[in-house]
Every structure is written in structure tokens, then in C-alpha cells.
Amino acid sequence: MSATYNKLMKELIQTYTERFEHEGESYAIHAYGEQRVGGTWEGWIEFHPMKGSGQILSTLRETTQPDRAALVYWASGLEPLYFEGALQRAVDQQNVPSP
């Protein structure tokens, strides 16, 4: 998924109970997915600010799965340690200058 990837057709796959803090903001965690050409699915993680005033932080593609059911299964197995790394990837992606 490129930085200019259009996520208009994204589908919420799972919302997690864990919350993460970054620079004083508390974030809710969601897994999203989208079907690709050819029928496979890709998934990514989004961190939504709890106050609603901050920017949504999103990773690039975290996984590619053969179908939606496999993506749901992948999302169901994620744990807090994974989210720590995903949050850092999302922050790093936000700081990448646009070409």
C-alpha cells in the first residue's frame, strides 16, 4: 500500500479494547481491511484519537490474506506487543515527507 493509497473502500474488521498513549493523546485501535484486485485481502491498523481532535494514525499494509475470513482470523490474534510496533510504524509513516 503506498502512502497515496485510497482507503475509500475500507472495511472495519475488528475494534480492540486496548488503548495506547502517544504524545499525550489516547488512541483506540482498529483493524481495517480491503479486498484487492484478484480477491485477496490486505489489512492495516488505525489508531483513532479518543478525544476526536487529533489525527488518525495508520500503518501501511500489515498483512495480505487469501480471503476476508483469513483477515478476520489474523486480526483476532493481535496482541498489545504487536500494537506497540504498529503504533511506531504509523507514527513513522506520518513523518515521511510527501514526494
SERO-4910 file (N, C-alpha, C, O; in steps of 0.05 Angstrom, whole numbers):
BEGIN
 pado doro    nc1    nc2    nc3   cac1   cac2   cac3    cc1    cc2    cc3    oc1    oc2    oc3
  Met    A     17    -23      0      0      0      0     18     25      0     35     27     17
  Ser    A     14     42    -19     31     66    -20     19     87     -1     -3     86      8
  Ala    A     35    108      4     27    129     21      3    144      9    -13    157     24
  Thr    A     -1    142    -17    -23    156    -30    -47    137    -34    -66    143    -48
  Tyr    A    -46    114    -22    -66     93    -25    -93    104    -16    -96    116      5
  Asn    A   -113    100    -33   -140    109    -27   -156     88    -12   -162     67    -22
  Lys    A   -162     94     13   -176     75     31   -206     80     32   -218     78     53
  Leu    A   -218     87      9   -246     94      9   -264     69     12   -286     71     22
  Met    A   -254     46      5   -270     21      7   -262      4     31   -267    -20     32
  Lys    A   -249     16     50   -240      1     73   -264    -10     89   -286      2     89
  Glu    A   -259    -32    103   -279    -45    119   -268    -49    147   -245    -60    150
  Leu    A   -282    -42    167   -274    -47    195   -275    -77    200   -295    -89    196
  Ile    A   -252    -88    208   -250   -116    214   -253   -122    244   -267   -140    252
  Gln    A   -239   -106    260   -241   -110    289   -234    -85    304   -216    -69    295
  Thr    A   -247    -80    327   -240    -59    345   -230    -72    371   -242    -92    380
  Tyr    A   -209    -62    381   -196    -74    405   -202    -58    430   -208    -35    429
  Thr    A   -200    -72    453   -205    -59    478   -181    -43    488   -183    -25    504
  Glu    A   -157    -51    479   -133    -37    487   -133     -8    477   -144     -1    457
  Arg    A   -120      9    493   -116     37    486    -86     43    488    -73     32    506
  Phe    A    -76     60    471    -48     67    472    -45     97    473    -61    112    463
  Glu    A    -24    106    487    -18    134    490      5    142    472     25    127    469
  His    A      3    165    460     25    176    444     23    206    446      3    218    438
  Glu    A     45    219    455     47    248    458     22    260    471     11    280    462
  Gly    A     13    247    493     -9    258    509    -36    251    499    -56    259    511
  Glu    A    -38    238    476    -64    230    465    -69    200    469    -51    184    466
  Ser    A    -94    193    476   -101    165    479   -115    156    453   -132    171    442
  Tyr    A   -107    133    443   -117    123    417   -132     97    421   -123     79    435
  Ala    A   -154     95    407   -169     70    403   -156     56    379   -147     69    361
  Ile    A   -157     29    380   -143     13    359   -164     -2    343   -182    -15    354
  His    A   -160     -1    316   -178    -15    298   -162    -29    276   -142    -18    267
  Ala    A   -171    -52    268   -160    -66    245   -180    -61    222   -204    -65    224
  Tyr    A   -169    -53    199   -185    -49    175   -174    -67    153   -151    -75    153
  Gly    A   -191    -72    133   -183    -87    110   -197    -78     86   -216    -63     86
  Glu    A   -186    -88     63   -198    -82     37   -192   -104     18   -169   -114     18
  Gln    A   -211   -111      2   -207   -131    -18   -191   -119    -41   -197    -97    -50
  Arg    A   -171   -134    -50   -154   -125    -72   -164   -137    -99   -179   -156    -99
  Val    A   -154   -127   -120   -158   -139   -147   -147   -167   -145   -125   -172   -136
  Gly    A   -163   -186   -154   -154   -214   -153   -166   -229   -129   -164   -254   -127
  Gly    A   -180   -214   -111   -195   -227    -90   -181   -230    -63   -194   -236    -43
  Thr    A   -154   -225    -62   -141   -226    -36   -149   -201    -19   -159   -182    -30
  Trp    A   -143   -202      6   -149   -180     24   -124   -170     37   -106   -186     44
  Glu    A   -122   -144     41   -100   -132     56   -111   -120     81   -134   -110     82
  Gly    A    -94   -119    102   -103   -108    127    -82    -88    138    -58    -91    133
  Trp    A    -92    -69    154    -75    -49    166    -87    -42    193   -110    -49    199
  Ile    A    -72    -27    209    -81    -18    235    -84     12    235    -67     26    225
  Glu    A   -106     21    247   -110     50    251   -113     56    281   -125     41    296
  Phe    A   -102     79    288   -103     89    316   -120    114    315   -111    134    303
  His    A   -143    114    327   -161    137    327   -160    151    353   -163    139    374
  Pro    A   -156    178    353   -154    193    378   -181    192    393   -202    194    381
  Met    A   -179    187    419   -203    184    436   -218    211    438   -242    211    441
  Lys    A   -203    233    438   -216    259    441   -228    269    415   -244    288    415
  Gly    A   -221    256    393   -232    264    367   -219    288    355   -226    297    333
  Ser    A   -199    300    369   -187    324    359   -160    319    345   -150    337    331
  Gly    A   -148    296    349   -122    290    337   -125    277    310   -147    272    300
  Gln    A   -102    271    298   -101    258    272   -102    228    275    -90    217    294
  Ile    A   -116    214    257   -116    185    257    -89    176    246    -79    186    226
  Leu    A    -77    158    261    -51    147    253    -56    119    240    -70    103    252
  Ser    A    -45    114    217    -50     90    203    -24     77    193     -6     91    184
  Thr    A    -22     51    196      1     37    185     -4     33    155    -26     37    145
  Leu    A     17     25    141     13     15    114      3    -13    116     -4    -22    138
  Arg    A      3    -28     95     -7    -56     96     10    -72    116     34    -72    115
  Glu    A     -4    -85    134      8   -102    154      7   -132    146     23   -148    155
  Thr    A    -13   -139    129    -16   -167    121    -31   -168     95    -46   -150     88
  Thr    A    -28   -190     81    -44   -197     58    -54   -226     63    -38   -244     69
  Gln    A    -80   -229     60    -92   -255     66   -109   -264     41   -117   -248     25
  Pro    A   -113   -290     39   -127   -301     15   -156   -293     14   -168   -292     -8
  Asp    A   -169   -288     37   -197   -281     37   -204   -265     62   -187   -262     80
  Arg    A   -228   -255     64   -236   -239     87   -235   -255    113   -227   -245    134
  Ala    A   -244   -280    112   -243   -297    136   -215   -300    147   -211   -299    172
  Ala    A   -196   -303    130   -168   -305    139   -158   -278    151   -143   -278    170
  Leu    A   -168   -256    140   -161   -230    151   -173   -226    179   -160   -216    197
  Val    A   -198   -235    182   -211   -233    209   -195   -250    229   -191   -242    251
  Tyr    A   -187   -274    220   -171   -292    238   -145   -278    246   -137   -279    269
  Trp    A   -131   -266    226   -106   -252    232   -111   -230    253    -97   -228    272
  Ala    A   -132   -214    248   -137   -191    266   -144   -201    294   -138   -187    314
  Ser    A   -157   -224    296   -165   -234    322   -142   -243    340   -144   -247    364
  Gly    A   -119   -248    327    -96   -257    342    -76   -236    350    -55   -243    362
  Leu    A    -81   -211    344    -62   -190    351    -63   -183    380    -84   -184    393
  Glu    A    -39   -177    391    -37   -172    420    -23   -145    425    -13   -133    406
  Pro    A    -23   -136    450    -12   -109    456     16   -105    445     22    -82    436
  Leu    A     33   -124    447     61   -121    437     61   -114    407     77    -98    398
  Tyr    A     43   -127    392     41   -121    363     32    -92    360     42    -78    342
  Phe    A     12    -83    376      2    -56    373     24    -35    379     25    -14    366
  Glu    A     42    -41    397     64    -22    403     80    -17    378     86      6    371
  Gly    A     88    -39    364    103    -36    339     87    -23    318     98     -6    302
  Ala    A     61    -29    316     44    -17    295     41     13    300     41     28    281
  Leu    A     38     21    325     37     49    331     62     64    322     61     85    311
  Gln    A     85     52    328    110     64    319    112     66    289    121     86    278
  Arg    A    103     45    275    103     46    246     85     68    235     91     82    216
  Ala    A     61     70    248     42     91    240     54    119    244     51    136    227
  Val    A     66    123    267     79    149    273    101    154    253    104    176    242
  Asp    A    118    134    247    139    137    228    128    144    200    140    161    186
  Gln    A    107    131    193     94    136    166     84    164    165     86    177    144
  Gln    A     73    174    187     62    202    187     85    222    183     81    243    172
  Asn    A    109    215    192    132    233    190    147    231    164    167    245    160
  Val    A    139    213    145    152    211    119    143    234    102    119    238     98
  Pro    A    163    249     91    155    272     74    142    262     49    150    242     38
  Ser    A    123    277     39    109    271     14    128    278     -9    143    297     -8
  Pro    A    127    261    -31    145    266    -54    137    291    -69    149    298    -89
***
